[in-house]
């Protein structure tokens, strides 16, 4: 049964998204830069009766990302869902970072998503269905988070471009924009945020959304 690939698995949104899709019976391939966390989440899924595969890849390494996606496809078949959740979240202001540091942040925040999309979305288009969701954020740029503001603006543009290219071919491309710091037990609880990814995947085509914004309730 084709399942979901989650790139950028940690203790927050990536874990919660993996668990959410596994709860409805989809096998889940989990990809992270470090082995310890991704194995822990995979064990959590399998302990609950789900299927999970733990993979490691640095999202700045194109070959490693493609190899991880191929390994996931060999195990579970071509994915129905691809979630890109990797990001470098750091405070920085204009002039704080070197050119190389900006390039490193951009490589994770945006280019890794391009690599993943280029490898998977053409196959989804040929099959006439699939879902690609990117974790967004920073709906308004913040001067204390320059590299992240630029990266999330890039993600928003990328989702628009991919939707224009692949939407007419049956691929639902969307972003979940998280407008605050993710933490359990807060208005930005990762389990609550994960529900958006599931809803986007299960939306009928006539109701497709390209962006869902998760914000704190007013008052």
N, C-alpha and C positions, 0 to 999 in steps of 0.2 A: 504493500500500500504506500503510494507516494506520500511524503510527509513534509516537514518543515525543516529548514536550515536557519539557525540563529547564529549570526556572526557578532561577536562582542558579548560574550557571556561572563557576567560577574555576579555579585550577590544582589544586584538590583533588578533593573528591567529585564535584562537578558535571561536571568534565572526565572523570573515570573512568567515571561512569554513562553519559555520552554515548557514549564509546568502547565500553563493554560492550554496549550495545544495538545500536550500529552493527555490531559484529562479527557479530551474528546476523542482519544484513540489514535491520534496521528503520531507516527514515529518521528523522533526529533534528533537531528544532528546538531551538536553544539560545538561552536568554534570559538576559541579564545587564544590569546597570546601565551598564557601560562597554563601549565598542565593541571596544577592542583585544583584550582577553582572549577574548571570545566569538568573534571572527573567527579568532583563532589556533587555538582548539579546533576550529572548523568546518573550517579548512584541514587540520588533522591528520586529521580523519575522512575528508575527501574524498581526501586523499593516500593513504589506506589502501583506497580503493575504495568508501567509503560515501557516503551522501547526507546533507547537513547544511545547515541554514539558520541563519544568525546574525541574531539579533534583539536590540534593546535596549529595555529598559523598567525604570523604577524601580518596585519592588514596592509602594511607598507611593502610587503614582499609579494609581488604579483604571482610569481610561480607557486608560492606556498598557498595563497588563497585559492588559486585554480585547482591545485592538487587536493586541497581539503574538500572543495566542492565536488570534485570527481570521486573522492572516497565516499562522500555522503551518498552520491548517486549510485555507486556500486552496491552500497549496503541497503538502501531503501528505495532506489529508483529515482528518476528525475523528480525534483521537489515540486510540490504544488505551491509552496510558500517559501519565500526568502525574506528574512528580516535582517537588516543591517543596523546594528546597535552600537558599533564601535565609535569611540570619540576620545579625544584628549580634552579633559575638562580642567582648566587651570586659570587662575586669575592672572591677567597681564594687561598692561596699558600700552598705548602708543609709545614705541621706543624701547620697551622692555626686552623684547625678543630679538635675537639675531635673525638674519635672513634664513639660515639653516633651521632654526627653531620654528619659524613660521612655516617653512616648507614641510617640516616633520609633522606639524599639527594638521596642515592641509592634507597631507598624504593619508592620515588616519581618518580625518573628519569627512573628507569628500572623495579622494581618489580611490580609496579602498571600496567605497560603494560603487564607483564606476566599474572597477575591476569585476566585482561580483555580478553586477547587472549585465555587463558585456558577456560574461560566461554563461549565465543562466537564462536571461530573458529571451534570447532568440529561440531557445528550445520551447519555452512556454508559448511563444507566439506561434510556433509551428503546430503545437498541440491545441491552440485556440483557447487556452485558459491558464491562469496562474495569478499569484499575488506577490507583489514586491513592496515591502513597507520599510521605510527608513525612519529611525528615531530622530526627530528634529528638536528644536529648542530655540531659545532666544527670539521670541516673536518680535521683540524690539531690541536692537543692538544696545549693548551696555559698554561704556568706556572702560570699565574694570575687567572686561572679558573680551578683549579685542580678537584674539585668535579664534575663540569659540563663536563669537558673533559672526565673523567672516565665514567660518566653516558651516554654521547652520544656515546662513544666507545661501551658501553654495549648494547645500543639500536641497533647499527649497527650489532653487533653479534646476537642479538635476532632476528632481521629481517631475517638474513641469515638462522638461525635455523628454524624459522617458515616457511620460504619459502621452505626449504627442506622438511619439514613435511607436509605442507598443499598445497603448490603450485601444486603438481601433482594431487591433489584432486579438483582443480578448484578455489582455494582461491588465490587472488592476494595480496601478502604481499609486502609492500614497505615502504620506508622512504623518506620524503622530508627533505633534509639537508639544513638548513638555515645558510649561512656562514657570518652572520652579525647581528647587532642589529635591531630588527623589529621596524619600526616607519612609520606612514602614511606620504606620500609625499616624501619618500626616495626610493633608489633602493630596499629597503627591506620593501616596503609597504605591509601590511598584505592582502589587497585585491588582489594584484598581486600574492602573495604566495599561496593564496587559490585556484587559478586556477590550480596549480599543482595537488592538491588533486582531483579535478574534472576530470582532464585529466587522472590521474592514474585509477580512477574508471571506466572511459568509454573506456579505451584502449582495443582493441581486444587482445585476449589471445596470439596470435602469436607475438605481439609487447610489451608484458609486460616488464616494467622496474622495477627493484628492488630498485633503488635509483635515485632521481632527486635532483640535487644540485642547489639551488637558490643563485646566487652570484651577486655582483655588476658588471655592464658591464665595460670592460676595456676602459681606455682613458678617 
